[in-house]
Amino acid sequence: PGGGPLAVWVQAAAARTRPERPASFRILTAPGMTAAQATAYCSKLSWAYGEYVAGGMGDLTNDDDGTQADINARLAIAQCHEGQTGAAIPVLQQELRRNKVPVPPV
């Protein structure tokens, strides 16, 4: 079902870095937000990362070549798509700050 090479890569990276989900698995949303609010905010952060950091305007000099930070951010974006906003939002906020990009308001 589509998605392209990047989606396959992100899924493979995510599978290597997280344990199997137990039957009692629950989607975690960001504290103080409804699921819809957290999803919308996570999308806003993902867009900002893609537009200003992954698009080449970010400062990746703080992390060797920026590879690990980029992997972490892309994994967080995948988590946003899965509804794991509680895990994704702090990572995306951190990466935006690290790259001197203003973090969008909630």
C-alpha positions in Angstrom: 0.0 0.0 0.0 2.2 2.9 -1.2 4.1 5.3 0.9 7.3 5.2 -1.1 10.9 4.4 0.0 11.0 7.0 2.8 7.9 5.6 4.4 9.4 2.1 4.2 12.7 3.3 5.7 10.9 5.2 8.5 8.8 2.1 9.3 11.9 -0.1 9.4 13.7 2.4 11.6 10.7 2.5 13.9 10.5 -1.2 14.1 14.1 -1.4 15.2 13.8 1.2 17.9 10.5 0.3 19.7 9.3 -2.8 21.3 6.3 -4.8 20.1 3.0 -3.3 21.2 1.2 -5.4 23.8 -2.5 -6.2 23.5 -3.2 -3.5 26.1 -1.5 -0.9 24.0 -3.1 2.6 24.2 -2.4 5.6 22.1 -0.7 8.3 24.2 -1.7 11.9 23.6 0.1 15.0 24.8 -0.8 16.0 28.4 -3.5 18.6 28.7 -4.7 18.1 25.1 -7.5 16.2 23.5 -6.6 13.7 20.9 -7.7 16.0 18.2 -5.8 18.9 19.6 -2.6 16.8 20.0 -2.9 15.5 16.4 -3.4 19.0 15.0 -0.4 20.3 17.0 1.8 17.4 16.1 0.9 18.0 12.4 1.9 21.7 12.8 5.3 20.7 14.4 5.9 18.1 11.6 5.2 20.7 9.0 7.5 23.2 10.6 10.3 20.6 10.8 9.8 19.6 7.2 9.7 23.2 6.0 12.5 24.8 8.0 14.8 22.0 9.1 14.6 19.1 6.7 14.2 21.7 3.9 17.8 22.8 4.6 17.3 25.9 6.6 18.1 24.3 10.0 21.4 24.4 11.9 22.6 20.8 11.9 26.1 21.6 13.1 25.3 20.6 16.7 25.1 16.9 16.0 28.1 15.7 13.9 26.3 15.5 10.6 22.8 15.8 11.9 21.9 12.2 11.0 20.8 10.9 14.5 18.7 14.1 15.1 17.1 13.7 11.6 16.3 10.0 12.3 14.7 11.0 15.7 12.7 13.7 14.1 11.5 11.5 11.2 10.6 8.8 13.7 8.6 11.4 15.7 6.8 12.4 12.5 5.9 8.8 11.9 4.6 8.6 15.5 2.4 11.6 14.8 0.8 9.7 12.0 0.3 6.7 14.3 -1.4 8.9 16.9 1.6 8.7 19.4 1.6 12.4 20.0 2.7 12.1 23.6 6.0 10.7 22.4 6.4 12.7 19.2 5.6 16.3 20.3 8.6 16.7 22.8 11.0 15.3 20.2 9.8 17.7 17.5 9.8 20.6 19.8 13.4 19.8 20.9 14.6 19.5 17.3 13.0 22.8 16.2 14.6 24.5 19.2 18.0 22.9 18.5 17.8 24.2 14.9 16.8 27.7 16.1 13.3 27.4 14.6 10.5 29.0 16.7 8.3 26.3 18.1 4.7 27.0 17.0 2.2 27.8 19.8 -0.3 25.2 20.9 
